Amino acid sequence: MDTTENQTETAEPPAKIKSVAATILREFFQALEKEEYLGEVAPGLRKVVLEEGTLREPAIRATLFPDAP
């Protein structure tokens, strides 16, 4: 039984899912930028989530509340 072939087949769908998720998130951040009070934090959130790929609460919290201790 060759498991390498099975791993390759299962490795490709997450890339598609990731690109679909990234597209949805990009659209979300674009809409967020248009909101009066949220437009200021949208670029930072986009950077953390899409560019850095971080979905951890401390990084998102630091982006949303830069002055918090």
C-alpha positions as CSV (number, residue, x, y, z in Angstrom):
1,M,0.0,0.0,0.0
2,D,1.5,3.3,-1.1
3,T,0.6,6.0,1.3
4,T,2.6,8.7,-0.5
5,E,0.1,8.9,-3.2
6,N,-2.8,9.2,-0.7
7,Q,-1.0,12.0,1.1
8,T,-0.5,13.9,-2.1
9,E,-4.1,13.7,-3.0
10,T,-5.3,14.9,0.4
11,A,-2.7,17.7,0.4
12,E,-4.2,19.5,-2.6
13,P,-7.7,20.3,-1.4
14,P,-6.6,22.3,1.6
15,A,-4.8,24.7,-0.8
16,K,-8.0,25.2,-2.7
17,I,-9.9,25.7,0.6
18,K,-7.2,28.1,1.7
19,S,-7.6,30.2,-1.4
20,V,-11.4,30.2,-1.1
21,A,-11.1,31.3,2.5
22,A,-8.5,34.0,1.6
23,T,-10.9,35.3,-1.0
24,I,-13.7,35.5,1.5
25,L,-11.5,37.2,4.0
26,R,-10.2,39.7,1.5
27,E,-13.8,40.7,0.7
28,F,-14.6,40.9,4.4
29,F,-11.6,43.2,5.0
30,Q,-12.6,45.4,2.1
31,A,-16.1,45.7,3.5
32,L,-14.6,46.4,7.0
33,E,-12.5,49.2,5.6
34,K,-15.7,51.0,4.5
35,E,-17.1,51.0,8.0
36,E,-16.7,54.3,9.9
37,Y,-14.9,53.0,13.0
38,L,-13.5,49.7,11.8
39,G,-11.8,51.1,8.7
40,E,-8.8,52.1,10.9
41,V,-8.1,48.5,12.1
42,A,-9.0,46.7,8.8
43,P,-5.5,47.1,7.2
44,G,-3.8,45.7,10.4
45,L,-6.2,42.8,10.6
46,R,-5.7,42.0,6.9
47,K,-1.9,42.0,7.4
48,V,-2.1,39.7,10.5
49,V,-4.6,37.3,9.0
50,L,-3.8,37.2,5.3
51,E,-0.2,38.2,5.0
52,E,1.2,36.7,8.1
53,G,-1.3,33.9,8.3
54,T,-1.9,34.3,12.0
55,L,-5.2,33.4,13.5
56,R,-4.1,33.5,17.1
57,E,-5.9,35.7,19.6
58,P,-2.9,37.6,21.0
59,A,-1.8,38.8,17.5
60,I,-5.4,39.8,16.7
61,R,-5.9,41.5,20.1
62,A,-2.6,43.4,19.7
63,T,-3.9,44.7,16.3
64,L,-7.3,45.7,17.5
65,F,-6.0,47.2,20.8
66,P,-2.5,48.5,20.2
67,D,-2.5,50.7,23.3
68,A,-3.6,47.9,25.7
69,P,-1.0,46.5,28.2
